[in-house]
Amino acid sequence: MRICIFAHPGATHTKRMVAALRERGATVHLVYKGDHNPEGATYERFGVPGLSLGNSVRRSVRRARYLSKFFKEHDLVTVFYLSDWGFYDEAIEHGRLALWPWGSDINAPPGAPPETPRLRERRMAMFEGAHGIATCSHWFAEQVADYAGIHASRINVIPLGVDMDLFKPASQPVREPIVGFLKGFGPAYGAERFIDAMPEIVARVPDVRFELVGTSDRAKVLQRRIVDLDIASRITWIEPKPHDEIPSLLQRWQVSVIPSVVESFGVAALESSACGVPVVASNVGGLPETVIHDKTGMLTDASDPEQLAESVIGLLTDEDRRIEMGRSGQRFVASHFQWDACVDRWMRFFEFSANGTFASETGVGHESGRTSVRFASAN
């Protein structure tokens, strides 16, 4: 199978999907803006040809001709994150198109500029011409259906899985009370709420430490807040790590915190659970599909630092409960989110889309509730 993917080659999930597709015999061609050298795929820098003596037609025609070649040369064109690529009927009619909206392309995060009318028009054109649409969570599938004005049963819900050979518990029990955060410091991920919860956690668990993973200009603002709260000595700032080094971080934490304001899925929660680490997460978006309240972690009000603090304190001070939640989390991931099983479903989705056959086995139209309801038997 020949698949052309419009996606950032450096994104973790792009790299994981490319590797998985290659293992299953597919050839992958990546298209994006800028210069990249992706492993396991050929690469082409996106660029509509300019005017020339041999190509003097208007830009819209040049764009359609340029995009149509990807459909002619591949069995399937797939778009990860719905940027303004300019797909219209005159390009899409030459082949098959599958869409994988990621989250912020449909639900703009706090502080993001509003969607322009032109960008919405381009995204709607992709939805209208798509032969397959997939999301990672049921909640986000409903958001996409509302945005696109389509029935939710058209959307396949296929989660991102976890490599449990890589993400697994520490070989020895974790004794030091370390609470970790690795979601990034953008306003969508709620780092301020976690920081505001820290003084209460310190007051109740005096030997606690915190690890914050990531860098950004926004982190400097957070650092000032940390100094004001007099908790700087309790925090270790860690540079972002490659995906295969994340388990070594998770394995030394007793609790993983995901205080997001918006979240379309929550693979970081699943990776923590696979490592036997309970998760304290916001009860928003797709997170309730990856964290089962009071079984694999705790779901809290996204606007309430005190509730977050109480949940973290409860886990740090009750070892038996924390360990049992970690074990339940491992079983939950093993039962529903094994990487190879999820990739098999992604492959079926790509194959059905390439054949022009709607794959309804994972559609959400018949679902009676969120995944968290169906998976409530994690123990």
C-alpha positions as CSV (number, residue, x, y, z in Angstrom):
1,M,0.0,0.0,0.0
2,R,1.3,3.4,-1.0
3,I,0.3,6.1,1.5
4,C,1.1,9.9,1.3
5,I,0.8,11.7,4.6
6,F,0.5,15.4,5.0
7,A,2.0,15.9,8.5
8,H,4.9,17.3,10.5
9,P,7.7,14.7,10.1
10,G,9.1,15.5,13.6
11,A,5.9,15.0,15.5
12,T,6.1,12.0,17.8
13,H,2.9,10.4,16.6
14,T,3.8,10.9,12.9
15,K,7.1,9.1,13.5
16,R,5.4,6.2,15.3
17,M,2.7,5.8,12.6
18,V,5.3,5.9,9.8
19,A,7.3,3.1,11.5
20,A,4.2,1.0,12.1
21,L,3.1,1.4,8.5
22,R,6.5,0.3,7.2
23,E,6.5,-2.7,9.4
24,R,3.2,-3.7,7.8
25,G,4.6,-3.4,4.3
26,A,3.3,0.1,3.4
27,T,5.5,2.7,1.7
28,V,5.1,6.2,3.1
29,H,5.7,9.6,1.5
30,L,5.6,12.6,3.8
31,V,4.7,16.1,2.7
32,Y,5.2,19.2,4.8
33,K,6.5,22.7,4.9
34,G,10.2,23.2,5.5
35,D,13.2,21.0,5.2
36,H,13.1,17.6,6.9
37,N,14.8,14.2,6.7
38,P,12.3,11.7,8.2
39,E,13.3,8.2,9.0
40,G,11.5,5.4,7.1
41,A,9.7,7.6,4.6
42,T,10.5,9.7,1.5
43,Y,9.9,13.4,1.9
44,E,8.8,16.3,-0.2
45,R,8.6,19.9,0.8
46,F,5.1,21.3,0.1
47,G,5.1,24.0,-2.5
48,V,2.7,24.9,-5.3
49,P,4.7,25.7,-8.4
50,G,5.1,29.4,-9.3
51,L,4.2,31.1,-12.5
52,S,6.5,30.2,-15.4
53,L,6.4,30.2,-19.2
54,G,5.4,26.6,-19.2
55,N,2.9,27.0,-16.3
56,S,1.1,30.3,-16.7
57,V,-2.3,29.3,-15.4
58,R,-3.8,30.9,-12.3
59,R,-2.7,29.7,-8.8
60,S,-5.8,27.8,-8.0
61,V,-5.3,25.6,-11.1
62,R,-1.6,25.2,-10.4
63,R,-2.5,24.1,-6.8
64,A,-5.1,21.6,-8.0
65,R,-2.6,20.1,-10.5
66,Y,0.1,19.9,-7.8
67,L,-2.1,18.2,-5.2
68,S,-3.7,15.8,-7.7
69,K,-0.3,14.2,-8.4
70,F,-0.2,12.9,-4.8
71,F,-3.5,11.1,-5.3
72,K,-2.4,9.7,-8.7
73,E,0.9,8.4,-7.3
74,H,-0.5,6.8,-4.0
75,D,-3.3,4.6,-3.0
76,L,-4.3,7.0,-0.2
77,V,-3.6,10.6,0.8
78,T,-3.9,11.1,4.5
79,V,-3.9,14.4,6.4
80,F,-2.9,14.5,10.0
81,Y,-4.1,17.9,11.5
82,L,-6.3,19.8,9.1
83,S,-4.0,22.7,7.9
84,D,-4.8,24.8,4.9
85,W,-3.4,22.5,2.2
86,G,-5.9,23.6,-0.4
87,F,-7.7,20.3,-1.1
88,Y,-10.7,20.8,-3.3
89,D,-12.8,18.6,-5.5
90,E,-10.6,19.0,-8.6
91,A,-7.7,17.5,-6.7
92,I,-9.5,15.0,-4.5
93,E,-11.4,13.5,-7.5
94,H,-8.2,11.8,-8.6
95,G,-7.9,9.5,-5.6
96,R,-8.8,8.7,-2.0
97,L,-8.5,11.0,1.0
98,A,-8.5,10.1,4.7
99,L,-8.5,12.7,7.5
100,W,-7.2,12.4,11.1
101,P,-8.1,15.6,13.0
102,W,-5.9,16.0,16.0
103,G,-7.6,18.4,18.3
104,S,-6.6,22.1,18.1
105,D,-7.4,22.1,14.4
106,I,-11.1,21.7,15.4
107,N,-11.2,23.1,19.0
108,A,-8.9,26.1,19.2
109,P,-7.0,26.1,22.5
110,P,-7.2,29.1,24.9
111,G,-5.3,32.0,23.5
112,A,-5.2,30.7,19.9
113,P,-6.2,33.1,17.1
114,P,-9.7,32.4,15.8
115,E,-10.2,30.3,12.7
116,T,-10.4,32.4,9.6
117,P,-13.3,32.0,7.1
118,R,-10.8,30.8,4.4
119,L,-9.4,28.1,6.7
120,R,-12.8,26.9,7.7
121,E,-13.7,26.7,4.0
122,R,-10.7,24.6,3.2
123,R,-11.3,22.3,6.1
124,M,-14.9,21.8,5.1
125,A,-13.8,21.0,1.6
126,M,-11.6,18.2,3.0
127,F,-14.5,16.8,5.1
128,E,-16.8,16.9,2.0
129,G,-14.2,15.0,-0.1
130,A,-13.0,12.6,2.5
131,H,-13.3,8.8,2.0
132,G,-12.5,8.2,5.7
133,I,-12.4,10.2,8.9
134,A,-10.8,9.0,12.2
135,T,-10.3,10.4,15.7
136,C,-8.7,9.0,18.8
137,S,-11.6,9.5,21.2
138,H,-15.4,9.3,21.2
139,W,-15.7,12.8,22.7
140,F,-13.6,14.3,19.9
141,A,-15.5,12.4,17.3
142,E,-18.6,14.1,18.4
143,Q,-16.8,17.5,18.3
144,V,-15.7,16.8,14.7
145,A,-19.2,15.7,13.7
146,D,-20.7,18.9,15.0
147,Y,-18.0,21.0,13.3
148,A,-18.3,19.3,10.0
149,G,-22.1,18.9,10.0
150,I,-21.9,15.2,9.5
151,H,-23.3,12.2,11.4
152,A,-21.0,10.8,14.1
153,S,-21.3,7.3,12.6
154,R,-19.1,8.5,9.7
155,I,-16.2,8.9,12.0
156,N,-14.0,5.9,13.1
157,V,-12.8,6.1,16.7
158,I,-9.3,4.5,16.8
159,P,-7.1,5.3,19.8
160,L,-3.4,5.8,19.8
161,G,-1.9,2.8,21.5
162,V,0.9,2.3,23.9
163,D,4.0,0.2,23.4
164,M,3.9,-1.8,26.6
165,D,7.4,-3.3,26.0
166,L,8.7,0.3,26.3
167,F,6.2,1.8,28.8
168,K,6.3,-0.5,31.8
169,P,6.7,-0.2,35.6
170,A,10.0,0.4,37.3
171,S,11.9,-2.7,38.3
172,Q,11.9,-1.6,41.9
173,P,9.1,0.1,43.9
174,V,9.2,3.9,43.8
175,R,9.8,5.3,47.3
176,E,10.5,9.0,46.8
177,P,7.2,11.0,46.5
178,I,7.8,12.7,43.1
179,V,4.8,14.1,41.2
180,G,5.4,14.7,37.5
181,F,4.0,16.8,34.7
182,L,5.0,16.5,31.0
183,K,2.2,18.0,28.9
184,G,3.8,21.3,28.0
185,F,3.3,24.8,29.2
186,G,0.8,26.2,26.7
187,P,-2.5,27.5,28.2
188,A,-4.4,24.4,27.0
189,Y,-2.5,22.1,29.5
190,G,-3.2,23.8,32.8
191,A,0.3,24.0,34.3
192,E,-0.8,27.1,36.3
193,R,-3.4,25.0,38.1
194,F,-0.9,22.4,39.0
195,I,1.5,25.0,40.3
196,D,-1.3,26.7,42.4
197,A,-2.0,23.3,44.0
198,M,1.7,22.7,45.0
199,P,1.8,24.7,48.3
200,E,-1.1,22.6,49.7
201,I,0.6,19.4,48.6
202,V,3.9,20.5,50.2
203,A,2.1,21.4,53.4
204,R,0.6,17.9,53.7
205,V,3.5,15.9,52.2
206,P,6.6,17.7,53.4
207,D,9.1,15.6,51.4
208,V,7.3,15.8,48.1
209,R,9.2,16.9,44.9
210,F,7.9,17.9,41.5
211,E,9.3,17.4,38.1
212,L,8.1,19.6,35.2
213,V,9.1,18.5,31.7
214,G,9.4,20.9,28.8
215,T,10.6,24.4,27.8
216,S,8.9,27.5,26.4
217,D,8.7,31.2,26.9
218,R,5.6,30.6,29.0
219,A,7.7,28.6,31.4
220,K,9.4,31.8,32.4
221,V,6.1,33.2,33.5
222,L,5.4,30.1,35.5
223,Q,8.8,30.3,37.1
224,R,8.0,33.7,38.5
225,R,4.7,32.3,39.9
226,I,6.7,29.5,41.6
227,V,9.1,32.0,43.2
228,D,6.1,34.0,44.5
229,L,4.7,30.8,46.1
230,D,8.1,29.9,47.7
231,I,8.2,26.4,46.2
232,A,11.1,26.8,43.7
233,S,13.3,24.5,45.8
234,R,10.8,21.6,45.4
235,I,10.8,21.7,41.6
236,T,13.1,20.2,39.0
237,W,12.8,21.5,35.4
238,I,13.6,18.9,32.8
239,E,14.3,19.4,29.1
240,P,11.9,17.7,26.7
241,K,12.9,14.1,26.0
242,P,12.6,11.9,22.9
243,H,9.6,9.6,23.1
244,D,11.6,6.5,23.9
245,E,13.2,8.2,27.0
246,I,9.8,9.2,28.5
247,P,9.4,5.8,30.4
248,S,12.5,6.5,32.4
249,L,10.8,9.7,33.7
250,L,7.4,8.1,34.4
251,Q,9.0,5.2,36.2
252,R,10.3,7.4,39.0
253,W,7.0,9.2,39.6
254,Q,4.4,8.2,42.2
255,V,1.7,10.4,40.5
256,S,1.4,11.8,37.0
257,V,-0.6,15.1,36.7
258,I,-2.5,16.1,33.6
259,P,-4.5,19.3,34.5
260,S,-5.5,20.2,30.9
261,V,-8.1,22.7,30.1
262,V,-8.9,21.0,26.8
263,E,-7.7,17.6,25.6
264,S,-8.9,15.6,22.6
265,F,-7.6,12.2,23.9
266,G,-4.9,11.7,26.5
267,V,-2.2,9.2,25.3
268,A,0.1,10.6,28.1
269,A,-2.4,9.4,30.6
270,L,-2.2,5.9,29.1
271,E,1.6,5.9,29.0
272,S,1.6,6.8,32.7
273,S,-0.8,4.0,33.5
274,A,1.2,1.5,31.5
275,C,4.2,2.4,33.8
276,G,2.0,1.7,36.8
277,V,1.7,5.4,37.7
278,P,-1.8,6.7,38.8
279,V,-3.0,9.8,36.9
280,V,-4.7,12.9,38.4
281,A,-6.3,14.5,35.3
282,S,-8.9,17.1,34.5
283,N,-12.4,15.8,33.8
284,V,-12.5,17.3,30.3
285,G,-12.6,16.3,26.6
286,G,-11.2,12.8,25.9
287,L,-9.4,12.4,29.2
288,P,-12.3,10.4,30.8
289,E,-11.7,7.8,28.1
290,T,-8.1,7.3,29.3
291,V,-8.5,7.7,33.0
292,I,-11.1,5.8,35.0
293,H,-12.0,7.8,38.0
294,D,-11.0,6.1,41.3
295,K,-9.7,3.0,39.4
296,T,-6.7,4.1,37.3
297,G,-6.5,7.6,38.7
298,M,-8.6,10.6,39.7
299,L,-10.6,13.0,37.5
300,T,-10.9,16.6,38.9
301,D,-12.5,19.9,38.1
302,A,-10.3,21.7,35.6
303,S,-10.8,25.0,37.4
304,D,-10.1,23.8,41.0
305,P,-6.5,23.6,42.2
306,E,-7.7,22.6,45.7
307,Q,-9.4,19.5,44.3
308,L,-6.3,18.6,42.3
309,A,-4.2,19.0,45.5
310,E,-6.5,16.8,47.5
311,S,-6.4,14.0,44.8
312,V,-2.6,14.1,44.7
313,I,-2.3,14.1,48.5
314,G,-4.7,11.2,48.8
315,L,-2.5,9.1,46.5
316,L,0.8,10.1,48.0
317,T,-0.4,9.3,51.5
318,D,-2.1,5.9,50.7
319,E,0.5,3.6,49.3
320,D,-1.8,0.6,49.0
321,R,-4.4,2.6,47.0
322,R,-1.7,4.1,44.8
323,I,-0.2,0.8,44.0
324,E,-3.6,-0.8,43.2
325,M,-4.5,2.1,41.0
326,G,-1.2,1.6,39.1
327,R,-1.9,-2.1,38.6
328,S,-5.5,-1.3,37.4
329,G,-4.0,1.2,35.0
330,Q,-1.7,-1.4,33.5
331,R,-4.5,-3.8,33.0
332,F,-6.7,-1.1,31.5
333,V,-4.0,-0.2,28.9
334,A,-3.2,-3.9,28.2
335,S,-6.9,-4.7,27.6
336,H,-7.8,-1.7,25.3
337,F,-4.7,0.2,24.1
338,Q,-2.0,-2.2,23.1
339,W,0.0,-0.5,20.4
340,D,0.0,-3.4,17.8
341,A,-3.7,-4.0,18.2
342,C,-4.4,-0.3,17.7
343,V,-2.2,-0.1,14.6
344,D,-4.1,-3.1,13.2
345,R,-7.2,-1.0,13.4
346,W,-5.5,2.0,11.8
347,M,-4.4,-0.2,9.0
348,R,-7.9,-1.5,8.4
349,F,-9.1,2.1,8.4
350,F,-6.5,3.1,5.8
351,E,-7.2,0.1,3.6
352,F,-11.0,0.7,3.7
353,S,-10.5,4.4,2.9
354,A,-8.2,3.5,0.0
355,N,-10.8,1.1,-1.3
356,G,-13.6,3.7,-1.0
357,T,-15.4,1.4,1.5
358,F,-16.7,3.0,4.7
359,A,-15.4,1.1,7.7
360,S,-18.1,1.2,10.3
361,E,-16.7,-1.1,12.9
362,T,-15.3,1.7,14.9
363,G,-17.9,4.3,14.1
364,V,-19.5,6.1,17.1
365,G,-23.0,6.4,15.9
366,H,-24.1,3.3,17.7
367,E,-22.2,4.0,20.9
368,S,-24.3,4.5,24.0
369,G,-21.7,6.3,26.1
370,R,-18.1,7.3,26.5
371,T,-15.3,4.8,26.4
372,S,-14.8,5.3,30.2
373,V,-18.2,3.7,30.7
374,R,-17.5,0.7,28.5
375,F,-14.0,0.2,30.1
376,A,-15.2,0.6,33.7
377,S,-14.2,-3.0,34.5
378,A,-10.5,-2.2,34.5
379,N,-9.9,-4.1,37.7
